[in-house]
Amino acid sequence: MKPSTIILASILITGMNAMAQKQKTIINPGVNPKIGVAVSPTYEISRIDKAPASFLGVRGGIVLADKLTVGGVFKTSINQIIPKSETDKSVYLHTYMFGGLLEYTLWSDKIVHLTFPLTIGGGKVEMDRLDGIRDISGQPYGEKTFFFAEPSVLVEINLHKYVRLNAGANYRFVGNMAYRNINQTALTGLSGVIGLKFGLFKK
């Protein structure tokens, strides 16, 4: 085989290899897709009907290009909430919320940056007895569901390649509801939030 033929064949093979490596398919979208995942346990403090309310929660989802997160949120009250308007002093309020998450992050490559989670979903309130005794129905006054939307503004710090600390505030908007002596106004309001975010963040 002539040297010129060998050289031409080598160039063609090298070019085909390079094109194959860059090619993306449905099954193999590429060697470095810009899709990551993240999960964030959170602690939140607010007030419900002028009473302190503490929540533990978790949010997480798929992260696109380290900017947009699409996923879900769940949080539950962890203290005995005693509404100021409650006349039965043998009970306390318990609530939990869940919904879809849409979060946009700015300047994630900076050590300190901003992130804006938005949660839209539903929740439930119910009264439990302070003595822990449960009747046949489970709760002495039944329960009530509600709709809510909750935008947040958080300052986030890159502690590690896979760990971020965030803190800030959210504002909870609650749809029309009524449960015993409280309504949506008692659940609507500002909260302080702090959390850690663990994830694989793909640029």
DRENPA-3360 file (N, C-alpha, C; in nm, 2 decimals, always signed):
BEGIN
1 = MKPSTIIL = +0.08/-0.12/+0.00/+0.00/+0.00/+0.00/+0.09/+0.12/+0.00 ~ +0.05/+0.22/-0.08/+0.13/+0.34/-0.09/+0.12/+0.43/+0.04 ~ +0.23/+0.50/+0.07/+0.23/+0.58/+0.19/+0.12/+0.69/+0.19 ~ +0.09/+0.74/+0.07/-0.01/+0.84/+0.06/-0.15/+0.78/+0.10 ~ -0.17/+0.66/+0.05/-0.30/+0.59/+0.09/-0.31/+0.56/+0.23 ~ -0.20/+0.52/+0.30/-0.20/+0.50/+0.44/-0.23/+0.63/+0.52 ~ -0.17/+0.74/+0.48/-0.19/+0.87/+0.54/-0.34/+0.91/+0.53 ~ -0.39/+0.90/+0.41/-0.53/+0.94/+0.38/-0.63/+0.85/+0.47;
9 = ASILITGM = -0.60/+0.72/+0.48/-0.69/+0.63/+0.56/-0.68/+0.67/+0.70 ~ -0.56/+0.71/+0.75/-0.55/+0.75/+0.89/-0.62/+0.87/+0.92 ~ -0.62/+0.97/+0.83/-0.69/+1.10/+0.85/-0.84/+1.07/+0.86 ~ -0.89/+0.98/+0.77/-1.03/+0.95/+0.76/-1.08/+0.88/+0.89 ~ -1.00/+0.79/+0.94/-1.04/+0.71/+1.06/-1.04/+0.81/+1.18 ~ -0.94/+0.89/+1.19/-0.93/+0.99/+1.30/-1.05/+1.08/+1.30 ~ -1.08/+1.13/+1.19/-1.20/+1.22/+1.17/-1.33/+1.16/+1.21 ~ -1.35/+1.03/+1.17/-1.47/+0.96/+1.20/-1.48/+0.93/+1.35;
17 = NAMAQKQK = -1.36/+0.90/+1.42/-1.36/+0.88/+1.56/-1.40/+1.01/+1.64 ~ -1.35/+1.12/+1.59/-1.38/+1.25/+1.66/-1.53/+1.28/+1.64 ~ -1.59/+1.26/+1.53/-1.73/+1.28/+1.51/-1.82/+1.19/+1.59 ~ -1.78/+1.07/+1.60/-1.85/+0.97/+1.68/-1.85/+1.01/+1.83 ~ -1.74/+1.06/+1.88/-1.73/+1.10/+2.02/-1.82/+1.22/+2.05 ~ -1.84/+1.31/+1.95/-1.92/+1.43/+1.97/-2.07/+1.40/+1.95 ~ -2.10/+1.29/+1.88/-2.24/+1.27/+1.85/-2.32/+1.24/+1.97 ~ -2.44/+1.29/+1.98/-2.53/+1.27/+2.09/-2.66/+1.19/+2.04;
25 = TIINPGVN = -2.70/+1.10/+2.11/-2.82/+1.02/+2.08/-2.92/+1.02/+2.19 ~ -3.04/+0.97/+2.17/-3.14/+0.96/+2.28/-3.09/+0.87/+2.39 ~ -3.02/+0.76/+2.36/-2.98/+0.66/+2.46/-2.85/+0.72/+2.53 ~ -2.76/+0.77/+2.45/-2.64/+0.83/+2.51/-2.63/+0.98/+2.47 ~ -2.68/+1.07/+2.56/-2.69/+1.21/+2.53/-2.55/+1.28/+2.53 ~ -2.45/+1.21/+2.56/-2.31/+1.27/+2.56/-2.24/+1.23/+2.68 ~ -2.11/+1.26/+2.68/-2.02/+1.21/+2.79/-2.03/+1.31/+2.91 ~ -2.09/+1.43/+2.89/-2.10/+1.52/+3.00/-2.23/+1.60/+3.00;
33 = PKIGVAVS = -2.35/+1.53/+3.02/-2.48/+1.59/+3.01/-2.49/+1.70/+3.13 ~ -2.56/+1.81/+3.10/-2.57/+1.91/+3.20/-2.69/+1.89/+3.29 ~ -2.71/+1.77/+3.34/-2.82/+1.73/+3.42/-2.76/+1.67/+3.55 ~ -2.80/+1.73/+3.66/-2.76/+1.69/+3.80/-2.88/+1.66/+3.88 ~ -2.85/+1.63/+4.01/-2.96/+1.61/+4.11/-2.92/+1.68/+4.24 ~ -3.02/+1.71/+4.32/-2.99/+1.78/+4.45/-3.11/+1.75/+4.54 ~ -3.07/+1.74/+4.67/-3.17/+1.72/+4.78/-3.13/+1.82/+4.89 ~ -3.23/+1.88/+4.96/-3.20/+1.98/+5.06/-3.29/+1.97/+5.18;
41 = PTYEISRI = -3.24/+1.92/+5.29/-3.31/+1.92/+5.41/-3.32/+2.07/+5.47 ~ -3.43/+2.11/+5.52/-3.45/+2.25/+5.57/-3.51/+2.26/+5.70 ~ -3.48/+2.37/+5.77/-3.55/+2.40/+5.90/-3.61/+2.54/+5.88 ~ -3.74/+2.55/+5.92/-3.81/+2.68/+5.89/-3.88/+2.72/+6.02 ~ -3.89/+2.85/+6.05/-3.96/+2.90/+6.16/-4.05/+3.01/+6.12 ~ -4.18/+3.01/+6.17/-4.27/+3.11/+6.13/-4.38/+3.12/+6.24 ~ -4.49/+3.18/+6.22/-4.60/+3.20/+6.31/-4.73/+3.16/+6.25 ~ -4.81/+3.09/+6.32/-4.95/+3.06/+6.28/-5.05/+3.10/+6.39;
49 = DKAPASFL = -5.13/+3.20/+6.35/-5.23/+3.26/+6.45/-5.15/+3.31/+6.57 ~ -5.04/+3.38/+6.55/-4.96/+3.44/+6.66/-4.89/+3.34/+6.75 ~ -4.88/+3.22/+6.70/-4.81/+3.11/+6.78/-4.69/+3.07/+6.70 ~ -4.58/+3.04/+6.77/-4.45/+2.99/+6.71/-4.48/+2.86/+6.64 ~ -4.43/+2.85/+6.51/-4.44/+2.72/+6.44/-4.31/+2.69/+6.37 ~ -4.26/+2.57/+6.40/-4.13/+2.52/+6.35/-4.16/+2.40/+6.25 ~ -4.08/+2.40/+6.14/-4.10/+2.30/+6.04/-3.97/+2.23/+6.00 ~ -3.97/+2.10/+5.98/-3.86/+2.03/+5.91/-3.91/+1.99/+5.78;
57 = GVRGGIVL = -3.83/+2.00/+5.68/-3.87/+1.97/+5.54/-3.76/+1.92/+5.46 ~ -3.79/+1.89/+5.34/-3.69/+1.85/+5.24/-3.74/+1.89/+5.10 ~ -3.65/+1.94/+5.02/-3.69/+1.97/+4.88/-3.58/+1.91/+4.79 ~ -3.61/+1.88/+4.67/-3.51/+1.82/+4.58/-3.57/+1.80/+4.44 ~ -3.48/+1.76/+4.35/-3.52/+1.74/+4.22/-3.40/+1.73/+4.12 ~ -3.43/+1.74/+3.99/-3.34/+1.74/+3.89/-3.29/+1.88/+3.86 ~ -3.15/+1.90/+3.85/-3.09/+2.03/+3.83/-3.04/+2.04/+3.68 ~ -3.09/+2.14/+3.61/-3.05/+2.16/+3.47/-2.95/+2.27/+3.46;
65 = ADKLTVGG = -2.83/+2.23/+3.42/-2.72/+2.33/+3.39/-2.68/+2.41/+3.52 ~ -2.71/+2.35/+3.64/-2.68/+2.42/+3.76/-2.75/+2.55/+3.78 ~ -2.87/+2.56/+3.71/-2.95/+2.68/+3.72/-3.10/+2.65/+3.76 ~ -3.16/+2.56/+3.68/-3.30/+2.54/+3.70/-3.32/+2.40/+3.77 ~ -3.39/+2.40/+3.88/-3.43/+2.28/+3.95/-3.58/+2.25/+3.94 ~ -3.61/+2.13/+3.90/-3.75/+2.09/+3.89/-3.77/+1.97/+3.98 ~ -3.86/+1.98/+4.08/-3.88/+1.86/+4.17/-4.00/+1.88/+4.26 ~ -3.98/+1.85/+4.39/-4.08/+1.85/+4.49/-4.04/+1.89/+4.63;
73 = VFKTSINQ = -4.14/+1.92/+4.71/-4.11/+1.97/+4.85/-4.21/+1.90/+4.95 ~ -4.16/+1.86/+5.06/-4.25/+1.82/+5.17/-4.19/+1.88/+5.30 ~ -4.28/+1.93/+5.39/-4.25/+1.98/+5.52/-4.36/+1.96/+5.62 ~ -4.32/+1.94/+5.75/-4.42/+1.91/+5.85/-4.38/+1.99/+5.98 ~ -4.49/+2.04/+6.05/-4.46/+2.11/+6.17/-4.41/+2.01/+6.28 ~ -4.31/+2.06/+6.36/-4.25/+1.97/+6.46/-4.27/+2.01/+6.60 ~ -4.34/+2.12/+6.62/-4.37/+2.17/+6.76/-4.52/+2.17/+6.78 ~ -4.57/+2.18/+6.90/-4.71/+2.18/+6.94/-4.75/+2.33/+6.92;
81 = IIPKSETD = -4.82/+2.36/+6.81/-4.87/+2.49/+6.78/-5.00/+2.52/+6.85 ~ -5.00/+2.62/+6.94/-5.12/+2.65/+7.01/-5.18/+2.78/+6.96 ~ -5.27/+2.78/+6.87/-5.33/+2.90/+6.81/-5.39/+2.99/+6.92 ~ -5.36/+3.12/+6.91/-5.41/+3.22/+7.02/-5.56/+3.22/+7.02 ~ -5.63/+3.19/+6.91/-5.78/+3.19/+6.91/-5.84/+3.06/+6.95 ~ -5.76/+2.96/+6.97/-5.82/+2.83/+7.01/-5.88/+2.83/+7.15 ~ -6.00/+2.78/+7.16/-6.07/+2.79/+7.29/-6.05/+2.65/+7.37 ~ -6.02/+2.55/+7.30/-6.00/+2.42/+7.36/-5.85/+2.41/+7.40;
89 = KSVYLHTY = -5.81/+2.42/+7.52/-5.67/+2.42/+7.56/-5.61/+2.28/+7.58 ~ -5.69/+2.18/+7.54/-5.64/+2.04/+7.54/-5.58/+1.99/+7.41 ~ -5.58/+2.08/+7.31/-5.54/+2.04/+7.18/-5.43/+2.13/+7.12 ~ -5.36/+2.09/+7.02/-5.26/+2.17/+6.95/-5.28/+2.15/+6.80 ~ -5.23/+2.24/+6.72/-5.24/+2.23/+6.58/-5.12/+2.17/+6.52 ~ -5.14/+2.08/+6.42/-5.04/+2.01/+6.34/-5.07/+2.04/+6.20 ~ -4.97/+2.06/+6.12/-4.99/+2.09/+5.98/-4.87/+2.03/+5.90 ~ -4.90/+1.99/+5.77/-4.79/+1.95/+5.68/-4.83/+2.00/+5.54;
97 = MFGGLLEY = -4.73/+2.02/+5.46/-4.74/+2.07/+5.32/-4.65/+2.00/+5.22 ~ -4.70/+1.99/+5.10/-4.62/+1.93/+4.99/-4.66/+1.99/+4.86 ~ -4.57/+1.98/+4.76/-4.60/+2.04/+4.63/-4.49/+2.03/+4.54 ~ -4.51/+2.09/+4.42/-4.40/+2.09/+4.32/-4.31/+2.21/+4.34 ~ -4.18/+2.19/+4.30/-4.08/+2.28/+4.32/-4.02/+2.33/+4.18 ~ -4.00/+2.46/+4.17/-3.93/+2.52/+4.06/-3.84/+2.62/+4.12 ~ -3.71/+2.60/+4.10/-3.60/+2.68/+4.16/-3.50/+2.73/+4.06 ~ -3.48/+2.86/+4.06/-3.38/+2.92/+3.97/-3.26/+2.98/+4.05;
105 = TLWSDKIV = -3.14/+2.94/+4.01/-3.02/+2.98/+4.08/-2.93/+3.07/+3.99 ~ -2.89/+3.18/+4.05/-2.80/+3.28/+3.98/-2.66/+3.27/+4.03 ~ -2.56/+3.27/+3.94/-2.42/+3.28/+3.97/-2.37/+3.16/+4.05 ~ -2.42/+3.04/+4.02/-2.38/+2.93/+4.11/-2.23/+2.90/+4.11 ~ -2.16/+2.95/+4.01/-2.01/+2.93/+4.01/-1.94/+3.02/+4.11 ~ -2.01/+3.12/+4.17/-1.96/+3.21/+4.27/-1.97/+3.14/+4.41 ~ -1.88/+3.17/+4.50/-1.89/+3.11/+4.63/-2.02/+3.15/+4.70 ~ -2.06/+3.28/+4.69/-2.18/+3.33/+4.74/-2.27/+3.37/+4.63;
113 = HLTFPLTI = -2.40/+3.32/+4.63/-2.49/+3.35/+4.52/-2.63/+3.34/+4.57 ~ -2.73/+3.36/+4.48/-2.87/+3.36/+4.51/-2.94/+3.25/+4.44 ~ -3.05/+3.20/+4.51/-3.14/+3.10/+4.46/-3.28/+3.13/+4.49 ~ -3.37/+3.10/+4.40/-3.51/+3.14/+4.42/-3.61/+3.03/+4.40 ~ -3.63/+2.95/+4.51/-3.73/+2.84/+4.50/-3.87/+2.89/+4.50 ~ -3.96/+2.82/+4.43/-4.10/+2.85/+4.43/-4.17/+2.72/+4.44 ~ -4.26/+2.71/+4.55/-4.33/+2.59/+4.58/-4.48/+2.61/+4.56 ~ -4.55/+2.53/+4.49/-4.70/+2.54/+4.47/-4.75/+2.40/+4.50;
121 = GGGKVEMD = -4.85/+2.39/+4.60/-4.91/+2.26/+4.63/-5.02/+2.27/+4.73 ~ -5.03/+2.17/+4.81/-5.14/+2.16/+4.91/-5.09/+2.13/+5.05 ~ -5.18/+2.14/+5.15/-5.14/+2.11/+5.28/-5.27/+2.07/+5.36 ~ -5.24/+2.03/+5.49/-5.35/+1.99/+5.57/-5.32/+2.04/+5.72 ~ -5.43/+2.08/+5.78/-5.42/+2.12/+5.93/-5.52/+2.03/+6.00 ~ -5.48/+2.00/+6.13/-5.56/+1.92/+6.21/-5.53/+1.94/+6.36 ~ -5.62/+1.91/+6.45/-5.59/+1.93/+6.59/-5.56/+1.79/+6.65 ~ -5.46/+1.78/+6.73/-5.42/+1.66/+6.80/-5.43/+1.70/+6.95;
129 = RLDGIRDI = -5.46/+1.59/+7.03/-5.47/+1.61/+7.18/-5.33/+1.63/+7.24 ~ -5.32/+1.72/+7.33/-5.19/+1.74/+7.40/-5.15/+1.62/+7.49 ~ -5.25/+1.54/+7.54/-5.22/+1.42/+7.62/-5.19/+1.30/+7.53 ~ -5.20/+1.31/+7.40/-5.16/+1.20/+7.31/-5.27/+1.10/+7.29 ~ -5.38/+1.11/+7.37/-5.49/+1.01/+7.35/-5.57/+1.04/+7.22 ~ -5.59/+0.94/+7.14/-5.66/+0.96/+7.02/-5.80/+0.89/+7.02 ~ -5.90/+0.96/+6.97/-6.03/+0.90/+6.96/-6.04/+0.81/+6.84 ~ -6.16/+0.76/+6.81/-6.18/+0.67/+6.70/-6.15/+0.74/+6.57;
137 = SGQPYGEK = -6.19/+0.86/+6.55/-6.16/+0.93/+6.43/-6.02/+0.98/+6.41 ~ -5.94/+0.97/+6.51/-5.80/+1.01/+6.50/-5.77/+1.15/+6.55 ~ -5.85/+1.25/+6.51/-5.84/+1.39/+6.55/-5.97/+1.43/+6.61 ~ -5.97/+1.50/+6.72/-6.10/+1.54/+6.79/-6.18/+1.64/+6.70 ~ -6.12/+1.71/+6.61/-6.20/+1.81/+6.53/-6.18/+1.79/+6.38 ~ -6.15/+1.67/+6.34/-6.13/+1.65/+6.20/-6.01/+1.72/+6.14 ~ -6.01/+1.75/+6.01/-5.90/+1.81/+5.95/-5.95/+1.90/+5.83 ~ -5.86/+1.98/+5.78/-5.89/+2.07/+5.67/-5.77/+2.08/+5.57;
145 = TFFFAEPS = -5.80/+2.07/+5.44/-5.69/+2.08/+5.34/-5.69/+2.23/+5.29 ~ -5.58/+2.27/+5.23/-5.57/+2.40/+5.17/-5.47/+2.40/+5.06 ~ -5.48/+2.50/+4.97/-5.39/+2.53/+4.86/-5.29/+2.64/+4.91 ~ -5.16/+2.63/+4.86/-5.07/+2.73/+4.90/-4.97/+2.75/+4.78 ~ -4.91/+2.87/+4.78/-4.80/+2.91/+4.69/-4.69/+2.98/+4.78 ~ -4.56/+2.94/+4.76/-4.46/+2.99/+4.85/-4.33/+3.03/+4.77 ~ -4.31/+3.15/+4.74/-4.19/+3.20/+4.68/-4.08/+3.22/+4.79 ~ -3.96/+3.20/+4.76/-3.85/+3.21/+4.85/-3.73/+3.29/+4.79;
153 = VLVEINLH = -3.65/+3.36/+4.87/-3.53/+3.42/+4.83/-3.42/+3.37/+4.93 ~ -3.32/+3.30/+4.88/-3.21/+3.24/+4.96/-3.08/+3.29/+4.92 ~ -2.99/+3.31/+5.01/-2.85/+3.33/+4.99/-2.78/+3.20/+5.01 ~ -2.70/+3.16/+4.91/-2.64/+3.02/+4.91/-2.49/+3.03/+4.90 ~ -2.42/+2.95/+4.98/-2.28/+2.94/+4.99/-2.23/+2.81/+4.95 ~ -2.13/+2.80/+4.86/-2.07/+2.68/+4.82/-1.97/+2.63/+4.92 ~ -2.00/+2.54/+5.01/-1.91/+2.49/+5.11/-1.82/+2.38/+5.05 ~ -1.86/+2.31/+4.95/-1.79/+2.20/+4.90/-1.84/+2.17/+4.76;
161 = KYVRLNAG = -1.77/+2.10/+4.68/-1.82/+2.06/+4.55/-1.96/+2.01/+4.54 ~ -1.99/+1.93/+4.65/-2.12/+1.87/+4.65/-2.21/+1.92/+4.76 ~ -2.18/+2.02/+4.84/-2.25/+2.07/+4.95/-2.27/+2.22/+4.95 ~ -2.39/+2.27/+4.97/-2.41/+2.42/+4.98/-2.50/+2.45/+5.10 ~ -2.47/+2.56/+5.16/-2.55/+2.61/+5.27/-2.64/+2.73/+5.22 ~ -2.77/+2.73/+5.26/-2.85/+2.84/+5.22/-2.94/+2.89/+5.33 ~ -2.97/+3.02/+5.33/-3.05/+3.08/+5.43/-3.12/+3.20/+5.37 ~ -3.24/+3.22/+5.42/-3.32/+3.34/+5.37/-3.46/+3.33/+5.42;
169 = ANYRFVGN = -3.56/+3.37/+5.33/-3.70/+3.38/+5.38/-3.79/+3.34/+5.27 ~ -3.91/+3.30/+5.31/-4.02/+3.27/+5.21/-4.15/+3.34/+5.26 ~ -4.24/+3.35/+5.17/-4.37/+3.41/+5.20/-4.48/+3.31/+5.16 ~ -4.56/+3.27/+5.25/-4.66/+3.17/+5.22/-4.79/+3.23/+5.19 ~ -4.85/+3.21/+5.07/-4.99/+3.26/+5.03/-5.08/+3.13/+5.04 ~ -5.19/+3.14/+5.12/-5.28/+3.03/+5.14/-5.41/+3.07/+5.08 ~ -5.47/+2.97/+5.00/-5.60/+2.99/+4.95/-5.71/+2.99/+5.05 ~ -5.83/+3.02/+5.01/-5.95/+3.03/+5.10/-5.97/+2.90/+5.18;
177 = MAYRNINQ = -5.97/+2.91/+5.31/-6.00/+2.79/+5.40/-6.04/+2.84/+5.53 ~ -6.11/+2.76/+5.61/-6.15/+2.79/+5.75/-6.15/+2.66/+5.83 ~ -6.09/+2.66/+5.94/-6.08/+2.55/+6.03/-6.09/+2.60/+6.18 ~ -6.20/+2.56/+6.24/-6.23/+2.61/+6.38/-6.22/+2.76/+6.38 ~ -6.13/+2.82/+6.46/-6.12/+2.96/+6.47/-6.02/+3.03/+6.38 ~ -5.96/+2.96/+6.29/-5.86/+3.01/+6.21/-5.90/+3.00/+6.06 ~ -5.84/+3.09/+5.98/-5.86/+3.08/+5.83/-5.73/+3.10/+5.76 ~ -5.73/+3.13/+5.63/-5.61/+3.14/+5.55/-5.52/+3.25/+5.60;
185 = TALTGLSG = -5.57/+3.35/+5.67/-5.49/+3.46/+5.72/-5.39/+3.41/+5.82 ~ -5.43/+3.32/+5.91/-5.35/+3.26/+6.01/-5.23/+3.19/+5.96 ~ -5.25/+3.13/+5.84/-5.14/+3.05/+5.78/-5.05/+3.13/+5.68 ~ -5.10/+3.24/+5.64/-5.03/+3.32/+5.54/-4.93/+3.41/+5.62 ~ -4.81/+3.42/+5.56/-4.71/+3.50/+5.63/-4.56/+3.47/+5.59 ~ -4.47/+3.54/+5.66/-4.33/+3.53/+5.63/-4.27/+3.42/+5.72 ~ -4.17/+3.35/+5.67/-4.09/+3.25/+5.74/-3.94/+3.27/+5.72 ~ -3.86/+3.23/+5.81/-3.72/+3.22/+5.80/-3.68/+3.08/+5.77;
193 = VIGLKFGL = -3.58/+3.06/+5.68/-3.55/+2.92/+5.63/-3.39/+2.91/+5.63 ~ -3.35/+2.79/+5.68/-3.20/+2.76/+5.66/-3.20/+2.61/+5.62 ~ -3.10/+2.58/+5.54/-3.09/+2.44/+5.49/-2.95/+2.41/+5.43 ~ -2.93/+2.28/+5.40/-2.81/+2.24/+5.33/-2.86/+2.17/+5.20 ~ -2.78/+2.19/+5.10/-2.81/+2.13/+4.97/-2.70/+2.04/+4.93 ~ -2.74/+1.91/+4.91/-2.64/+1.81/+4.87/-2.67/+1.77/+4.72 ~ -2.57/+1.76/+4.64/-2.61/+1.73/+4.50/-2.49/+1.71/+4.41 ~ -2.52/+1.67/+4.29/-2.43/+1.67/+4.18/-2.47/+1.78/+4.08;
201 = FKK = -2.39/+1.88/+4.08/-2.43/+2.00/+4.01/-2.35/+2.01/+3.87 ~ -2.42/+1.99/+3.76/-2.36/+1.98/+3.63/-2.37/+2.12/+3.56 ~ -2.26/+2.18/+3.53/-2.25/+2.31/+3.46/-2.30/+2.30/+3.32;
% end
